Amino acid sequence: MAKCDICGKSLAHGNKISIARSHVSRRTTREFRPNLRRVKAIINGETKTIHTCTKCLRSGKVVRA
């Protein structure tokens, strides 16, 4: 399963809603997937390949090798 190794962000579930946005419109389930990237990062002085979300990359929580 897709999961960020830094913050733990993973798959979330919600509803698809039609364009009409009426309370009587039909709803089906959908998945919200995190925007993950596979990067080489320095962790505890070692270079490791991890899966991280782009939010962690932008915020500086990950030091790229």
N, C-alpha and C positions, 0 to 999 in steps of 0.2 A: 504494500500500500504506500502511496506517496505521502511522505512526511518530512518536514524540515528537521534536520538534525540539531539546529540551534534553538529554535523557539517551540518546536513541536506542532506547528500548524499542519493540519491535515484536511482530509476531505470533509466537506460540510454539505448538508442536504437542505433543500428548499422547494419552492413551488414555481412552476412555469405558469405565468398568467397571460391570458390572451390580450390582444391589442385593445379591446373594448374596455378592459379594467373594471368590469361590472362585478358586483358581488355574486351574481348568478353565473358568471363565466366559469367554464370548466378549468380545473387545475390538475396538472400532472406534476409528478416529482422530477427534480433535476439535481445535478451534483455541481457544487462549486469546488473546483480543484485549485490548490495553491500553485502559484507561479514558481516552480522549482528550477534550480540550475545546479548542474554538477560542477563543482569548482575544487581546485586544489587550494587548501587553506593550511595555515600554520596553527597547529593545536598542540599545546604543551611542548613547544620547541620542535615538533616533528611536522613534516609535510604529509597531509592526508587528503584523500579525495572524499568530499562529503556532498550531500544533497542539502541545499539551503534555499530558502525563499528569497525573492528579490528584495523584499522589505528589509531583511537582515543584512543583505549586501549593501544596500543604500545607506543604512543607518550606521554602518561601520562596526557591527557586531562580529564580522568575519574579516580576518586579515588574510588576504590572498597571497599565495606563494609566488 
